[in-house]
């Protein structure tokens, strides 16, 4: 049922399992496109996936000595959530190098 899927999605969100949360939320949205709860869960999961990718790419760029690319990845993450503490910490790390 939609309720069971929403509960699963919420459980995945609470454990930081963003891809699974997004899949469950999207399954609900396929059947109930106006579900505010599913929309909110999907938005959180999508944002976290993008931020995780930006952080991974920024770390990779830093490891290769490419500060500009690292900064670009952090900025991309800031477009999703400008006050994310992980992005702020990565920004400080990049700027200090």
C-alpha positions as CSV (number, residue, x, y, z in Angstrom):
1,X,0.0,0.0,0.0
2,X,1.0,3.6,-0.3
3,X,1.1,4.0,3.5
4,X,3.5,1.1,3.8
5,X,5.7,2.5,1.1
6,X,5.8,5.9,2.8
7,X,6.7,4.3,6.1
8,X,9.5,2.4,4.3
9,X,10.7,5.6,2.7
10,X,10.7,7.4,6.0
11,X,12.7,4.5,7.5
12,X,15.2,4.8,4.7
13,X,15.5,8.5,5.1
14,X,16.2,8.1,8.8
15,X,19.0,5.7,8.0
16,X,20.5,7.8,5.2
17,X,19.6,5.3,2.5
18,X,18.7,8.0,0.0
19,X,18.3,5.9,-3.2
20,X,15.9,3.5,-1.5
21,X,13.9,6.3,0.0
22,X,13.7,8.0,-3.4
23,X,12.5,4.8,-5.1
24,X,9.8,4.2,-2.5
25,X,8.6,7.9,-2.6
26,X,8.5,7.8,-6.4
27,X,6.5,4.6,-6.4
28,X,3.9,6.4,-4.2
29,X,4.0,9.4,-6.5
30,X,3.3,7.2,-9.5
31,X,0.1,6.2,-8.0
32,X,-0.7,9.4,-6.0
33,X,1.0,12.3,-7.8
34,X,-0.4,14.8,-5.3
35,X,0.9,13.1,-2.2
36,X,2.6,15.9,-0.2
37,X,4.3,13.4,2.1
38,X,5.8,11.4,-0.9
39,X,6.8,14.7,-2.6
40,X,8.6,15.9,0.6
41,X,10.4,12.5,1.0
42,X,11.5,12.5,-2.6
43,X,12.8,16.1,-2.4
44,X,14.8,15.3,0.7
45,X,16.3,12.1,-0.8
46,X,17.1,13.8,-4.1
47,X,18.8,16.7,-2.4
48,X,20.9,14.3,-0.2
49,X,21.9,12.3,-3.3
50,X,23.1,15.4,-5.1
51,X,25.0,16.7,-2.0
52,X,26.6,13.3,-1.5
53,X,27.7,13.3,-5.1
54,X,29.1,16.8,-4.9
55,X,31.0,15.9,-1.7
56,X,32.4,12.8,-3.4
57,X,33.4,14.7,-6.5
58,X,35.0,17.5,-4.4
59,X,37.0,15.1,-2.4
60,X,38.2,13.4,-5.6
61,X,39.1,16.7,-7.1
62,X,41.0,17.7,-4.0
63,X,42.9,14.4,-4.0
64,X,44.0,15.2,-7.6
65,X,45.0,18.7,-6.6
66,X,42.2,20.4,-8.5
67,X,41.0,23.1,-6.2
68,X,38.9,24.9,-8.8
69,X,36.9,21.7,-9.6
70,X,36.5,21.0,-5.9
71,X,35.1,24.5,-5.4
72,X,32.8,24.1,-8.3
73,X,31.4,20.9,-6.8
74,X,30.9,22.5,-3.5
75,X,29.1,25.4,-5.2
76,X,26.9,22.9,-7.0
77,X,26.0,21.4,-3.6
78,X,25.2,24.9,-2.2
79,X,22.6,25.3,-5.0
80,X,20.8,22.4,-3.4
81,X,21.2,23.4,0.3
82,X,23.3,26.5,1.0
83,X,23.8,25.9,4.7
84,X,24.6,22.2,4.7
85,X,27.3,21.6,7.4
86,X,29.1,19.0,5.3
87,X,29.4,21.4,2.4
88,X,30.5,24.2,4.6
89,X,33.2,22.0,6.1
90,X,34.3,20.9,2.6
91,X,34.4,24.5,1.5
92,X,36.6,25.4,4.4
93,X,38.9,22.5,3.6
94,X,39.2,23.5,-0.1
95,X,39.8,27.2,0.7
96,X,42.5,26.3,3.2
97,X,44.5,24.2,0.8
